[in-house]
Amino acid sequence: MAFTLPALPYAFNALEPHIDARTMEIHHGKHHNAYVTNLNNAVAGKPEENLSIEEICKNISKYPVAVRNNGGGHYNHSLFWTIMAPSAGGAPTGALADAINSAFGTVDEFKTKFNAAAAGRFGSGWAWLIKDASGKLAITSTPNQDNPLMDVAEVKGTPILGLDVWEHAYYLNYQNRRPDYCAAFWNVVNWSEVAKRFDAK
């Protein structure tokens, strides 16, 4: 198989009470696993079978909708699991904190703007903190399983933090209270991983 489901870097219940174990189990084992299976089926026997998921996303307009939806789902979730961690939260430090303060004023103002992007995304999708081509930070959101790496994205850049706002990501615990889920997310953000992505060239 060209693509595989990455193991969760923590137990299903590790992010409780902010994200419950049952949601994590279904989200990773069912939803993400389905994206991987469907992506492999869509690229089987084709040249893109040998490409990285990043390369596919950057040229997504060349591929059928099944590759766009499932490739995006695989990339997005693979990032999502890593930028959360048990006993995380807190605040960014160092160069990342400086860049956030420069772009948004303060970390609290950044969170407010990010939450607005996440809560305001109509239907299913994602909110993102990205680093653009000039190295500056920006907040954006994408529909469905699109992401800012894709050549079809309205705002392009390298995602360093993303929040899944599909209902399957939060509905068991939060029902229709997406803003509560967005607020709880900050308690599990793995800022060291976000900083690593920010520092990457």
PyMOL CGO cylinders between C-alpha atoms (Angstrom):
from pymol import cmd
from pymol.cgo import CYLINDER

trace = [
    CYLINDER, 0.00, 0.00, 0.00, 1.25, 3.47, -0.85, 0.3, 1, 1, 1, 1, 1, 1,
    CYLINDER, 1.25, 3.47, -0.85, -0.20, 5.13, 2.26, 0.3, 1, 1, 1, 1, 1, 1,
    CYLINDER, -0.20, 5.13, 2.26, -0.68, 3.83, 5.78, 0.3, 1, 1, 1, 1, 1, 1,
    CYLINDER, -0.68, 3.83, 5.78, -2.65, 4.93, 8.82, 0.3, 1, 1, 1, 1, 1, 1,
    CYLINDER, -2.65, 4.93, 8.82, -0.21, 6.47, 11.31, 0.3, 1, 1, 1, 1, 1, 1,
    CYLINDER, -0.21, 6.47, 11.31, -0.47, 5.24, 14.87, 0.3, 1, 1, 1, 1, 1, 1,
    CYLINDER, -0.47, 5.24, 14.87, -1.83, 7.70, 17.39, 0.3, 1, 1, 1, 1, 1, 1,
    CYLINDER, -1.83, 7.70, 17.39, 1.07, 9.03, 19.48, 0.3, 1, 1, 1, 1, 1, 1,
    CYLINDER, 1.07, 9.03, 19.48, -1.01, 8.65, 22.67, 0.3, 1, 1, 1, 1, 1, 1,
    CYLINDER, -1.01, 8.65, 22.67, -3.90, 6.60, 24.06, 0.3, 1, 1, 1, 1, 1, 1,
    CYLINDER, -3.90, 6.60, 24.06, -7.47, 7.26, 22.92, 0.3, 1, 1, 1, 1, 1, 1,
    CYLINDER, -7.47, 7.26, 22.92, -8.35, 8.70, 26.35, 0.3, 1, 1, 1, 1, 1, 1,
    CYLINDER, -8.35, 8.70, 26.35, -5.20, 10.80, 26.68, 0.3, 1, 1, 1, 1, 1, 1,
    CYLINDER, -5.20, 10.80, 26.68, -6.87, 14.07, 25.66, 0.3, 1, 1, 1, 1, 1, 1,
    CYLINDER, -6.87, 14.07, 25.66, -9.82, 13.79, 28.03, 0.3, 1, 1, 1, 1, 1, 1,
    CYLINDER, -9.82, 13.79, 28.03, -11.81, 15.66, 29.19, 0.3, 1, 1, 1, 1, 1, 1,
    CYLINDER, -11.81, 15.66, 29.19, -11.26, 18.00, 26.24, 0.3, 1, 1, 1, 1, 1, 1,
    CYLINDER, -11.26, 18.00, 26.24, -11.59, 15.32, 23.54, 0.3, 1, 1, 1, 1, 1, 1,
    CYLINDER, -11.59, 15.32, 23.54, -13.21, 12.08, 24.65, 0.3, 1, 1, 1, 1, 1, 1,
    CYLINDER, -13.21, 12.08, 24.65, -11.83, 8.58, 24.09, 0.3, 1, 1, 1, 1, 1, 1,
    CYLINDER, -11.83, 8.58, 24.09, -14.78, 7.33, 22.03, 0.3, 1, 1, 1, 1, 1, 1,
    CYLINDER, -14.78, 7.33, 22.03, -14.49, 10.25, 19.61, 0.3, 1, 1, 1, 1, 1, 1,
    CYLINDER, -14.49, 10.25, 19.61, -10.76, 9.65, 19.22, 0.3, 1, 1, 1, 1, 1, 1,
    CYLINDER, -10.76, 9.65, 19.22, -11.29, 5.94, 18.64, 0.3, 1, 1, 1, 1, 1, 1,
    CYLINDER, -11.29, 5.94, 18.64, -13.89, 6.50, 15.92, 0.3, 1, 1, 1, 1, 1, 1,
    CYLINDER, -13.89, 6.50, 15.92, -12.11, 9.51, 14.42, 0.3, 1, 1, 1, 1, 1, 1,
    CYLINDER, -12.11, 9.51, 14.42, -8.76, 7.75, 14.03, 0.3, 1, 1, 1, 1, 1, 1,
    CYLINDER, -8.76, 7.75, 14.03, -9.79, 4.13, 13.54, 0.3, 1, 1, 1, 1, 1, 1,
    CYLINDER, -9.79, 4.13, 13.54, -12.82, 4.68, 11.32, 0.3, 1, 1, 1, 1, 1, 1,
    CYLINDER, -12.82, 4.68, 11.32, -12.68, 8.09, 9.63, 0.3, 1, 1, 1, 1, 1, 1,
    CYLINDER, -12.68, 8.09, 9.63, -8.94, 8.48, 9.06, 0.3, 1, 1, 1, 1, 1, 1,
    CYLINDER, -8.94, 8.48, 9.06, -8.58, 4.80, 8.23, 0.3, 1, 1, 1, 1, 1, 1,
    CYLINDER, -8.58, 4.80, 8.23, -11.28, 5.15, 5.58, 0.3, 1, 1, 1, 1, 1, 1,
    CYLINDER, -11.28, 5.15, 5.58, -9.45, 8.08, 3.97, 0.3, 1, 1, 1, 1, 1, 1,
    CYLINDER, -9.45, 8.08, 3.97, -6.27, 5.98, 3.77, 0.3, 1, 1, 1, 1, 1, 1,
    CYLINDER, -6.27, 5.98, 3.77, -8.10, 2.98, 2.30, 0.3, 1, 1, 1, 1, 1, 1,
    CYLINDER, -8.10, 2.98, 2.30, -9.96, 5.08, -0.26, 0.3, 1, 1, 1, 1, 1, 1,
    CYLINDER, -9.96, 5.08, -0.26, -6.84, 7.04, -1.20, 0.3, 1, 1, 1, 1, 1, 1,
    CYLINDER, -6.84, 7.04, -1.20, -4.91, 3.83, -1.83, 0.3, 1, 1, 1, 1, 1, 1,
    CYLINDER, -4.91, 3.83, -1.83, -7.75, 2.55, -3.98, 0.3, 1, 1, 1, 1, 1, 1,
    CYLINDER, -7.75, 2.55, -3.98, -7.81, 5.81, -5.95, 0.3, 1, 1, 1, 1, 1, 1,
    CYLINDER, -7.81, 5.81, -5.95, -4.07, 5.82, -6.73, 0.3, 1, 1, 1, 1, 1, 1,
    CYLINDER, -4.07, 5.82, -6.73, -3.51, 2.08, -7.18, 0.3, 1, 1, 1, 1, 1, 1,
    CYLINDER, -3.51, 2.08, -7.18, -1.42, 1.39, -10.27, 0.3, 1, 1, 1, 1, 1, 1,
    CYLINDER, -1.42, 1.39, -10.27, -0.99, 5.10, -11.06, 0.3, 1, 1, 1, 1, 1, 1,
    CYLINDER, -0.99, 5.10, -11.06, 2.16, 7.28, -10.91, 0.3, 1, 1, 1, 1, 1, 1,
    CYLINDER, 2.16, 7.28, -10.91, 0.86, 9.18, -7.88, 0.3, 1, 1, 1, 1, 1, 1,
    CYLINDER, 0.86, 9.18, -7.88, 1.05, 5.95, -5.91, 0.3, 1, 1, 1, 1, 1, 1,
    CYLINDER, 1.05, 5.95, -5.91, 4.76, 6.71, -5.55, 0.3, 1, 1, 1, 1, 1, 1,
    CYLINDER, 4.76, 6.71, -5.55, 4.40, 10.37, -4.55, 0.3, 1, 1, 1, 1, 1, 1,
    CYLINDER, 4.40, 10.37, -4.55, 4.34, 11.79, -1.05, 0.3, 1, 1, 1, 1, 1, 1,
    CYLINDER, 4.34, 11.79, -1.05, 1.01, 13.05, 0.25, 0.3, 1, 1, 1, 1, 1, 1,
    CYLINDER, 1.01, 13.05, 0.25, 2.48, 16.58, 0.27, 0.3, 1, 1, 1, 1, 1, 1,
    CYLINDER, 2.48, 16.58, 0.27, 3.37, 16.33, -3.43, 0.3, 1, 1, 1, 1, 1, 1,
    CYLINDER, 3.37, 16.33, -3.43, -0.13, 15.12, -4.23, 0.3, 1, 1, 1, 1, 1, 1,
    CYLINDER, -0.13, 15.12, -4.23, -1.73, 17.96, -2.27, 0.3, 1, 1, 1, 1, 1, 1,
    CYLINDER, -1.73, 17.96, -2.27, 0.42, 20.61, -3.97, 0.3, 1, 1, 1, 1, 1, 1,
    CYLINDER, 0.42, 20.61, -3.97, -0.80, 19.44, -7.39, 0.3, 1, 1, 1, 1, 1, 1,
    CYLINDER, -0.80, 19.44, -7.39, -4.29, 18.33, -6.37, 0.3, 1, 1, 1, 1, 1, 1,
    CYLINDER, -4.29, 18.33, -6.37, -6.01, 19.96, -9.35, 0.3, 1, 1, 1, 1, 1, 1,
    CYLINDER, -6.01, 19.96, -9.35, -4.44, 17.26, -11.56, 0.3, 1, 1, 1, 1, 1, 1,
    CYLINDER, -4.44, 17.26, -11.56, -6.23, 14.44, -9.77, 0.3, 1, 1, 1, 1, 1, 1,
    CYLINDER, -6.23, 14.44, -9.77, -9.79, 13.10, -9.50, 0.3, 1, 1, 1, 1, 1, 1,
    CYLINDER, -9.79, 13.10, -9.50, -12.07, 14.22, -6.69, 0.3, 1, 1, 1, 1, 1, 1,
    CYLINDER, -12.07, 14.22, -6.69, -11.52, 10.93, -4.84, 0.3, 1, 1, 1, 1, 1, 1,
    CYLINDER, -11.52, 10.93, -4.84, -7.82, 11.78, -4.51, 0.3, 1, 1, 1, 1, 1, 1,
    CYLINDER, -7.82, 11.78, -4.51, -8.61, 15.33, -3.41, 0.3, 1, 1, 1, 1, 1, 1,
    CYLINDER, -8.61, 15.33, -3.41, -11.07, 14.27, -0.72, 0.3, 1, 1, 1, 1, 1, 1,
    CYLINDER, -11.07, 14.27, -0.72, -9.20, 11.26, 0.60, 0.3, 1, 1, 1, 1, 1, 1,
    CYLINDER, -9.20, 11.26, 0.60, -5.70, 12.63, 0.11, 0.3, 1, 1, 1, 1, 1, 1,
    CYLINDER, -5.70, 12.63, 0.11, -6.70, 15.77, 1.95, 0.3, 1, 1, 1, 1, 1, 1,
    CYLINDER, -6.70, 15.77, 1.95, -8.31, 13.71, 4.67, 0.3, 1, 1, 1, 1, 1, 1,
    CYLINDER, -8.31, 13.71, 4.67, -5.12, 11.67, 5.12, 0.3, 1, 1, 1, 1, 1, 1,
    CYLINDER, -5.12, 11.67, 5.12, -2.80, 14.70, 5.17, 0.3, 1, 1, 1, 1, 1, 1,
    CYLINDER, -2.80, 14.70, 5.17, -5.03, 16.76, 7.45, 0.3, 1, 1, 1, 1, 1, 1,
    CYLINDER, -5.03, 16.76, 7.45, -5.56, 14.07, 10.04, 0.3, 1, 1, 1, 1, 1, 1,
    CYLINDER, -5.56, 14.07, 10.04, -1.92, 12.99, 10.04, 0.3, 1, 1, 1, 1, 1, 1,
    CYLINDER, -1.92, 12.99, 10.04, -1.04, 16.56, 11.02, 0.3, 1, 1, 1, 1, 1, 1,
    CYLINDER, -1.04, 16.56, 11.02, -3.94, 16.87, 13.47, 0.3, 1, 1, 1, 1, 1, 1,
    CYLINDER, -3.94, 16.87, 13.47, -2.91, 13.95, 15.67, 0.3, 1, 1, 1, 1, 1, 1,
    CYLINDER, -2.91, 13.95, 15.67, 0.62, 15.29, 16.08, 0.3, 1, 1, 1, 1, 1, 1,
    CYLINDER, 0.62, 15.29, 16.08, -0.25, 18.86, 17.03, 0.3, 1, 1, 1, 1, 1, 1,
    CYLINDER, -0.25, 18.86, 17.03, -2.18, 17.61, 20.07, 0.3, 1, 1, 1, 1, 1, 1,
    CYLINDER, -2.18, 17.61, 20.07, -0.77, 15.96, 23.17, 0.3, 1, 1, 1, 1, 1, 1,
    CYLINDER, -0.77, 15.96, 23.17, -1.82, 15.06, 26.72, 0.3, 1, 1, 1, 1, 1, 1,
    CYLINDER, -1.82, 15.06, 26.72, -0.81, 17.58, 29.37, 0.3, 1, 1, 1, 1, 1, 1,
    CYLINDER, -0.81, 17.58, 29.37, -0.19, 20.13, 26.62, 0.3, 1, 1, 1, 1, 1, 1,
    CYLINDER, -0.19, 20.13, 26.62, -1.83, 23.51, 26.22, 0.3, 1, 1, 1, 1, 1, 1,
    CYLINDER, -1.83, 23.51, 26.22, -0.11, 26.51, 27.73, 0.3, 1, 1, 1, 1, 1, 1,
    CYLINDER, -0.11, 26.51, 27.73, 1.36, 29.04, 25.36, 0.3, 1, 1, 1, 1, 1, 1,
    CYLINDER, 1.36, 29.04, 25.36, 3.86, 29.14, 22.49, 0.3, 1, 1, 1, 1, 1, 1,
    CYLINDER, 3.86, 29.14, 22.49, 7.38, 30.33, 23.21, 0.3, 1, 1, 1, 1, 1, 1,
    CYLINDER, 7.38, 30.33, 23.21, 10.43, 31.53, 21.33, 0.3, 1, 1, 1, 1, 1, 1,
    CYLINDER, 10.43, 31.53, 21.33, 10.37, 32.38, 17.64, 0.3, 1, 1, 1, 1, 1, 1,
    CYLINDER, 10.37, 32.38, 17.64, 6.85, 31.01, 17.20, 0.3, 1, 1, 1, 1, 1, 1,
    CYLINDER, 6.85, 31.01, 17.20, 5.48, 33.24, 19.96, 0.3, 1, 1, 1, 1, 1, 1,
    CYLINDER, 5.48, 33.24, 19.96, 7.28, 36.24, 18.45, 0.3, 1, 1, 1, 1, 1, 1,
    CYLINDER, 7.28, 36.24, 18.45, 5.79, 35.49, 15.02, 0.3, 1, 1, 1, 1, 1, 1,
    CYLINDER, 5.79, 35.49, 15.02, 2.28, 35.09, 16.47, 0.3, 1, 1, 1, 1, 1, 1,
    CYLINDER, 2.28, 35.09, 16.47, 2.58, 38.36, 18.38, 0.3, 1, 1, 1, 1, 1, 1,
    CYLINDER, 2.58, 38.36, 18.38, 3.88, 40.10, 15.26, 0.3, 1, 1, 1, 1, 1, 1,
    CYLINDER, 3.88, 40.10, 15.26, 1.07, 38.79, 13.06, 0.3, 1, 1, 1, 1, 1, 1,
    CYLINDER, 1.07, 38.79, 13.06, -1.88, 38.99, 15.45, 0.3, 1, 1, 1, 1, 1, 1,
    CYLINDER, -1.88, 38.99, 15.45, -0.96, 41.30, 18.34, 0.3, 1, 1, 1, 1, 1, 1,
    CYLINDER, -0.96, 41.30, 18.34, -1.03, 38.79, 21.18, 0.3, 1, 1, 1, 1, 1, 1,
    CYLINDER, -1.03, 38.79, 21.18, -1.49, 35.03, 21.60, 0.3, 1, 1, 1, 1, 1, 1,
    CYLINDER, -1.49, 35.03, 21.60, -4.98, 35.67, 23.01, 0.3, 1, 1, 1, 1, 1, 1,
    CYLINDER, -4.98, 35.67, 23.01, -5.90, 37.75, 19.95, 0.3, 1, 1, 1, 1, 1, 1,
    CYLINDER, -5.90, 37.75, 19.95, -4.57, 34.97, 17.73, 0.3, 1, 1, 1, 1, 1, 1,
    CYLINDER, -4.57, 34.97, 17.73, -6.74, 32.40, 19.53, 0.3, 1, 1, 1, 1, 1, 1,
    CYLINDER, -6.74, 32.40, 19.53, -9.80, 34.64, 19.20, 0.3, 1, 1, 1, 1, 1, 1,
    CYLINDER, -9.80, 34.64, 19.20, -9.25, 35.03, 15.45, 0.3, 1, 1, 1, 1, 1, 1,
    CYLINDER, -9.25, 35.03, 15.45, -8.50, 31.35, 14.97, 0.3, 1, 1, 1, 1, 1, 1,
    CYLINDER, -8.50, 31.35, 14.97, -11.62, 30.34, 16.91, 0.3, 1, 1, 1, 1, 1, 1,
    CYLINDER, -11.62, 30.34, 16.91, -13.67, 32.69, 14.74, 0.3, 1, 1, 1, 1, 1, 1,
    CYLINDER, -13.67, 32.69, 14.74, -12.30, 31.03, 11.59, 0.3, 1, 1, 1, 1, 1, 1,
    CYLINDER, -12.30, 31.03, 11.59, -13.07, 27.57, 13.01, 0.3, 1, 1, 1, 1, 1, 1,
    CYLINDER, -13.07, 27.57, 13.01, -16.55, 28.38, 14.33, 0.3, 1, 1, 1, 1, 1, 1,
    CYLINDER, -16.55, 28.38, 14.33, -17.42, 30.38, 11.22, 0.3, 1, 1, 1, 1, 1, 1,
    CYLINDER, -17.42, 30.38, 11.22, -16.56, 27.67, 8.69, 0.3, 1, 1, 1, 1, 1, 1,
    CYLINDER, -16.56, 27.67, 8.69, -19.95, 26.72, 7.28, 0.3, 1, 1, 1, 1, 1, 1,
    CYLINDER, -19.95, 26.72, 7.28, -20.51, 22.98, 7.23, 0.3, 1, 1, 1, 1, 1, 1,
    CYLINDER, -20.51, 22.98, 7.23, -17.50, 20.71, 7.37, 0.3, 1, 1, 1, 1, 1, 1,
    CYLINDER, -17.50, 20.71, 7.37, -13.89, 21.82, 7.11, 0.3, 1, 1, 1, 1, 1, 1,
    CYLINDER, -13.89, 21.82, 7.11, -10.77, 22.96, 8.90, 0.3, 1, 1, 1, 1, 1, 1,
    CYLINDER, -10.77, 22.96, 8.90, -9.22, 26.06, 10.45, 0.3, 1, 1, 1, 1, 1, 1,
    CYLINDER, -9.22, 26.06, 10.45, -5.48, 26.57, 9.94, 0.3, 1, 1, 1, 1, 1, 1,
    CYLINDER, -5.48, 26.57, 9.94, -2.47, 28.53, 11.09, 0.3, 1, 1, 1, 1, 1, 1,
    CYLINDER, -2.47, 28.53, 11.09, -0.14, 28.63, 8.12, 0.3, 1, 1, 1, 1, 1, 1,
    CYLINDER, -0.14, 28.63, 8.12, 3.28, 29.94, 7.23, 0.3, 1, 1, 1, 1, 1, 1,
    CYLINDER, 3.28, 29.94, 7.23, 3.13, 31.63, 3.84, 0.3, 1, 1, 1, 1, 1, 1,
    CYLINDER, 3.13, 31.63, 3.84, 5.86, 31.76, 1.21, 0.3, 1, 1, 1, 1, 1, 1,
    CYLINDER, 5.86, 31.76, 1.21, 7.44, 34.81, 2.85, 0.3, 1, 1, 1, 1, 1, 1,
    CYLINDER, 7.44, 34.81, 2.85, 7.55, 33.09, 6.25, 0.3, 1, 1, 1, 1, 1, 1,
    CYLINDER, 7.55, 33.09, 6.25, 4.71, 35.12, 7.77, 0.3, 1, 1, 1, 1, 1, 1,
    CYLINDER, 4.71, 35.12, 7.77, 1.83, 33.59, 9.68, 0.3, 1, 1, 1, 1, 1, 1,
    CYLINDER, 1.83, 33.59, 9.68, -1.81, 33.73, 8.62, 0.3, 1, 1, 1, 1, 1, 1,
    CYLINDER, -1.81, 33.73, 8.62, -5.12, 32.20, 9.68, 0.3, 1, 1, 1, 1, 1, 1,
    CYLINDER, -5.12, 32.20, 9.68, -7.34, 30.60, 7.08, 0.3, 1, 1, 1, 1, 1, 1,
    CYLINDER, -7.34, 30.60, 7.08, -9.98, 27.92, 6.74, 0.3, 1, 1, 1, 1, 1, 1,
    CYLINDER, -9.98, 27.92, 6.74, -10.83, 25.38, 4.06, 0.3, 1, 1, 1, 1, 1, 1,
    CYLINDER, -10.83, 25.38, 4.06, -13.95, 23.38, 3.22, 0.3, 1, 1, 1, 1, 1, 1,
    CYLINDER, -13.95, 23.38, 3.22, -14.28, 19.62, 3.48, 0.3, 1, 1, 1, 1, 1, 1,
    CYLINDER, -14.28, 19.62, 3.48, -10.83, 17.96, 3.44, 0.3, 1, 1, 1, 1, 1, 1,
    CYLINDER, -10.83, 17.96, 3.44, -9.04, 20.68, 1.50, 0.3, 1, 1, 1, 1, 1, 1,
    CYLINDER, -9.04, 20.68, 1.50, -5.93, 22.28, 2.99, 0.3, 1, 1, 1, 1, 1, 1,
    CYLINDER, -5.93, 22.28, 2.99, -3.68, 25.28, 2.28, 0.3, 1, 1, 1, 1, 1, 1,
    CYLINDER, -3.68, 25.28, 2.28, -1.01, 23.12, 0.59, 0.3, 1, 1, 1, 1, 1, 1,
    CYLINDER, -1.01, 23.12, 0.59, -3.41, 22.48, -2.27, 0.3, 1, 1, 1, 1, 1, 1,
    CYLINDER, -3.41, 22.48, -2.27, -3.04, 24.43, -5.48, 0.3, 1, 1, 1, 1, 1, 1,
    CYLINDER, -3.04, 24.43, -5.48, -6.80, 25.04, -5.37, 0.3, 1, 1, 1, 1, 1, 1,
    CYLINDER, -6.80, 25.04, -5.37, -6.72, 26.74, -1.94, 0.3, 1, 1, 1, 1, 1, 1,
    CYLINDER, -6.72, 26.74, -1.94, -7.81, 30.38, -1.77, 0.3, 1, 1, 1, 1, 1, 1,
    CYLINDER, -7.81, 30.38, -1.77, -5.05, 31.11, 0.75, 0.3, 1, 1, 1, 1, 1, 1,
    CYLINDER, -5.05, 31.11, 0.75, -1.91, 29.01, 0.26, 0.3, 1, 1, 1, 1, 1, 1,
    CYLINDER, -1.91, 29.01, 0.26, 0.81, 28.16, 2.72, 0.3, 1, 1, 1, 1, 1, 1,
    CYLINDER, 0.81, 28.16, 2.72, 2.30, 25.44, 4.88, 0.3, 1, 1, 1, 1, 1, 1,
    CYLINDER, 2.30, 25.44, 4.88, -0.01, 24.34, 7.69, 0.3, 1, 1, 1, 1, 1, 1,
    CYLINDER, -0.01, 24.34, 7.69, 1.62, 24.35, 11.12, 0.3, 1, 1, 1, 1, 1, 1,
    CYLINDER, 1.62, 24.35, 11.12, -1.57, 23.96, 13.17, 0.3, 1, 1, 1, 1, 1, 1,
    CYLINDER, -1.57, 23.96, 13.17, -5.02, 22.75, 12.15, 0.3, 1, 1, 1, 1, 1, 1,
    CYLINDER, -5.02, 22.75, 12.15, -8.37, 22.16, 13.81, 0.3, 1, 1, 1, 1, 1, 1,
    CYLINDER, -8.37, 22.16, 13.81, -10.87, 19.67, 12.41, 0.3, 1, 1, 1, 1, 1, 1,
    CYLINDER, -10.87, 19.67, 12.41, -14.38, 21.13, 12.55, 0.3, 1, 1, 1, 1, 1, 1,
    CYLINDER, -14.38, 21.13, 12.55, -16.20, 18.26, 10.91, 0.3, 1, 1, 1, 1, 1, 1,
    CYLINDER, -16.20, 18.26, 10.91, -18.97, 17.16, 13.26, 0.3, 1, 1, 1, 1, 1, 1,
    CYLINDER, -18.97, 17.16, 13.26, -17.39, 13.72, 13.65, 0.3, 1, 1, 1, 1, 1, 1,
    CYLINDER, -17.39, 13.72, 13.65, -14.49, 15.45, 15.45, 0.3, 1, 1, 1, 1, 1, 1,
    CYLINDER, -14.49, 15.45, 15.45, -16.60, 16.75, 18.32, 0.3, 1, 1, 1, 1, 1, 1,
    CYLINDER, -16.60, 16.75, 18.32, -20.28, 15.81, 18.17, 0.3, 1, 1, 1, 1, 1, 1,
    CYLINDER, -20.28, 15.81, 18.17, -20.35, 13.04, 20.79, 0.3, 1, 1, 1, 1, 1, 1,
    CYLINDER, -20.35, 13.04, 20.79, -19.09, 15.41, 23.47, 0.3, 1, 1, 1, 1, 1, 1,
    CYLINDER, -19.09, 15.41, 23.47, -20.12, 18.87, 22.25, 0.3, 1, 1, 1, 1, 1, 1,
    CYLINDER, -20.12, 18.87, 22.25, -23.12, 18.24, 19.95, 0.3, 1, 1, 1, 1, 1, 1,
    CYLINDER, -23.12, 18.24, 19.95, -23.83, 21.56, 18.19, 0.3, 1, 1, 1, 1, 1, 1,
    CYLINDER, -23.83, 21.56, 18.19, -21.55, 23.59, 20.48, 0.3, 1, 1, 1, 1, 1, 1,
    CYLINDER, -21.55, 23.59, 20.48, -18.66, 23.98, 18.07, 0.3, 1, 1, 1, 1, 1, 1,
    CYLINDER, -18.66, 23.98, 18.07, -17.33, 27.12, 19.82, 0.3, 1, 1, 1, 1, 1, 1,
    CYLINDER, -17.33, 27.12, 19.82, -16.96, 25.12, 23.06, 0.3, 1, 1, 1, 1, 1, 1,
    CYLINDER, -16.96, 25.12, 23.06, -14.95, 22.49, 21.20, 0.3, 1, 1, 1, 1, 1, 1,
    CYLINDER, -14.95, 22.49, 21.20, -12.77, 25.20, 19.65, 0.3, 1, 1, 1, 1, 1, 1,
    CYLINDER, -12.77, 25.20, 19.65, -12.10, 26.68, 23.09, 0.3, 1, 1, 1, 1, 1, 1,
    CYLINDER, -12.10, 26.68, 23.09, -11.27, 23.27, 24.58, 0.3, 1, 1, 1, 1, 1, 1,
    CYLINDER, -11.27, 23.27, 24.58, -8.78, 22.56, 21.78, 0.3, 1, 1, 1, 1, 1, 1,
    CYLINDER, -8.78, 22.56, 21.78, -6.25, 25.00, 23.25, 0.3, 1, 1, 1, 1, 1, 1,
    CYLINDER, -6.25, 25.00, 23.25, -5.88, 22.76, 26.30, 0.3, 1, 1, 1, 1, 1, 1,
    CYLINDER, -5.88, 22.76, 26.30, -4.34, 20.00, 24.17, 0.3, 1, 1, 1, 1, 1, 1,
    CYLINDER, -4.34, 20.00, 24.17, -2.29, 21.95, 21.59, 0.3, 1, 1, 1, 1, 1, 1,
    CYLINDER, -2.29, 21.95, 21.59, 1.25, 20.60, 21.41, 0.3, 1, 1, 1, 1, 1, 1,
    CYLINDER, 1.25, 20.60, 21.41, 3.08, 23.90, 20.97, 0.3, 1, 1, 1, 1, 1, 1,
    CYLINDER, 3.08, 23.90, 20.97, 6.48, 22.22, 20.67, 0.3, 1, 1, 1, 1, 1, 1,
    CYLINDER, 6.48, 22.22, 20.67, 5.27, 20.33, 17.59, 0.3, 1, 1, 1, 1, 1, 1,
    CYLINDER, 5.27, 20.33, 17.59, 3.73, 23.50, 16.13, 0.3, 1, 1, 1, 1, 1, 1,
    CYLINDER, 3.73, 23.50, 16.13, 7.06, 25.29, 16.73, 0.3, 1, 1, 1, 1, 1, 1,
    CYLINDER, 7.06, 25.29, 16.73, 8.93, 22.47, 14.99, 0.3, 1, 1, 1, 1, 1, 1,
    CYLINDER, 8.93, 22.47, 14.99, 6.70, 22.89, 11.96, 0.3, 1, 1, 1, 1, 1, 1,
    CYLINDER, 6.70, 22.89, 11.96, 7.16, 26.67, 12.09, 0.3, 1, 1, 1, 1, 1, 1,
    CYLINDER, 7.16, 26.67, 12.09, 10.95, 26.31, 12.22, 0.3, 1, 1, 1, 1, 1, 1,
    CYLINDER, 10.95, 26.31, 12.22, 11.12, 23.82, 9.34, 0.3, 1, 1, 1, 1, 1, 1,
    CYLINDER, 11.12, 23.82, 9.34, 12.46, 25.22, 6.09, 0.3, 1, 1, 1, 1, 1, 1,
]
cmd.load_cgo(trace, "trace")
